[in-house]
Structures are given as C-alpha cells and as structure tokens.
Amino acid sequence: MYNKVKRVAAIRLDSAEISRLLGSYPSWNYDGSKLTRNLTLRDFETTWSFLNQIAMRSHLWGHHPTITTSYNKVSLQLTTHDVGGVSNIDRKMIEKIESYCVGREETDGNK
C-alpha cells in the first residue's frame, strides 16, 4: 500500500449541518460530541472485509474512527478531536462507510 495520506483541513459542523447529515443517514446517531452507528453484518468474513475497507480509507485520510467489533457486530464512533466535535471529515467518512455497507448488513433474507 502506498503511504499517501490525503489530509484535509477539519471544519467543525454546526448543529444545522449535523441535523442535515442525520437526515441523510438515519442509521447514525449524535450524542452531542460524536456520531455513532451500530451494525450487524452477515457473517464474520463480511465484517472483516467491511472493517478493512474502513481501515484503508481511514489511513489514506489520516482520520480514524473508534471501532468496536465482535463476530458480526460493529460499533462505529466518529468525531474530530482537533475541532472538538463533528467535522466535514466525519461527514465524508460517513458517506464512504455507508457505501461499504451496501449488501453487507444482515437482513431476514440472509440470516
């Protein structure tokens, strides 16, 4: 892998921007300091494929979410410590993470 970190200046989102973001991504929650999402993926292999995509993107952008996982359950937390809250970088990360979720989450049809 190439070590080409693409850092972007972090700009803190205001409450209206966070509300719009949550309107676009209703699976995410905001607790006043960070964005969170819990997922149940199809199986262990799917979970690690998903996590590897997040890890690679995080490395490229130099912005790393807090990730907790157990088998096929994943908990994600996003915040930007440099600005003391949620930033434009977190918004970009959510957009990527949501694209990685497509077809991977557990549903009644793929249990």
C-alpha positions as CSV (number, residue, x, y, z in Angstrom):
1,M,0.0,0.0,0.0
2,Y,1.2,3.5,-0.8
3,N,1.5,5.8,2.2
4,K,-0.2,8.8,0.6
5,V,-2.1,10.4,3.4
6,K,-4.6,13.0,2.0
7,R,-5.2,15.3,4.9
8,V,-8.0,17.8,4.6
9,A,-8.4,20.8,7.0
10,A,-11.1,19.9,9.5
11,I,-14.0,22.3,9.8
12,R,-16.5,21.7,12.7
13,L,-20.1,21.2,11.6
14,D,-22.7,23.3,13.2
15,S,-26.0,21.9,14.6
16,A,-27.9,22.5,11.4
17,E,-25.3,20.7,9.3
18,I,-25.3,17.8,11.7
19,S,-29.1,17.6,11.5
20,R,-29.0,17.6,7.7
21,L,-26.3,14.8,7.9
22,L,-28.5,12.7,10.2
23,G,-31.5,13.3,7.9
24,S,-29.5,11.8,5.0
25,Y,-28.1,9.0,7.1
26,P,-30.8,8.0,9.6
27,S,-28.8,4.9,10.9
28,W,-26.4,7.3,12.6
29,N,-26.9,9.0,15.9
30,Y,-25.4,12.1,17.5
31,D,-24.8,12.4,21.3
32,G,-23.6,16.0,21.3
33,S,-20.0,15.2,20.7
34,K,-19.7,12.2,18.3
35,L,-21.6,10.3,15.6
36,T,-22.3,6.6,16.3
37,R,-23.7,3.7,14.3
38,N,-24.2,0.1,15.2
39,L,-24.4,-2.6,12.6
40,T,-25.0,-6.3,12.3
41,L,-23.3,-7.7,9.2
42,R,-24.0,-11.1,7.5
43,D,-21.1,-13.0,8.9
44,F,-17.5,-12.8,10.2
45,E,-15.9,-12.7,6.8
46,T,-18.2,-9.9,5.7
47,T,-17.4,-8.0,8.9
48,W,-13.7,-8.1,8.4
49,S,-13.9,-7.2,4.7
50,F,-16.0,-4.1,5.7
51,L,-13.6,-3.2,8.5
52,N,-10.6,-3.5,6.1
53,Q,-12.2,-1.0,3.8
54,I,-12.8,1.4,6.6
55,A,-9.2,0.9,7.8
56,M,-7.7,1.6,4.3
57,R,-9.8,4.8,3.9
58,S,-9.0,5.9,7.4
59,H,-5.3,5.5,6.7
60,L,-5.5,7.4,3.4
61,W,-7.4,10.3,5.0
62,G,-5.4,10.3,8.3
63,H,-8.8,10.2,10.2
64,H,-9.6,7.1,12.3
65,P,-12.9,6.2,13.8
66,T,-13.3,4.3,17.0
67,I,-14.4,0.8,16.1
68,T,-15.6,-2.0,18.4
69,T,-16.4,-5.4,16.9
70,S,-17.5,-8.8,18.0
71,Y,-18.1,-11.5,15.3
72,N,-20.6,-9.8,13.0
73,K,-21.5,-6.8,15.2
74,V,-19.7,-3.5,14.7
75,S,-20.0,-0.2,16.6
76,L,-18.6,2.9,15.0
77,Q,-17.9,6.3,16.5
78,L,-16.8,9.4,14.6
79,T,-15.5,12.7,16.0
80,T,-12.7,15.1,15.1
81,H,-10.6,15.8,18.2
82,D,-8.8,18.7,16.5
83,V,-12.1,20.7,16.3
84,G,-13.7,19.3,19.4
85,G,-16.7,17.8,17.7
86,V,-18.0,16.5,14.4
87,S,-16.4,17.9,11.2
88,N,-16.5,17.8,7.4
89,I,-14.1,14.9,7.5
90,D,-16.6,12.9,9.6
91,R,-19.3,13.6,7.1
92,K,-17.0,12.3,4.3
93,M,-16.2,9.2,6.3
94,I,-19.9,8.5,6.9
95,E,-20.5,8.8,3.1
96,K,-17.8,6.2,2.5
97,I,-18.9,3.9,5.3
98,E,-22.4,3.9,4.1
99,S,-21.3,2.9,0.6
100,Y,-19.3,0.0,2.2
101,C,-22.5,-1.2,4.0
102,V,-24.4,-1.8,0.8
103,G,-25.4,-5.5,0.6
104,R,-23.4,-6.5,3.7
105,E,-25.9,-5.9,6.6
106,E,-27.8,-8.8,8.0
107,T,-31.4,-9.0,6.9
108,D,-34.1,-11.6,7.4
109,G,-33.4,-12.8,3.9
110,N,-29.7,-13.5,4.5
111,K,-29.6,-14.9,8.1
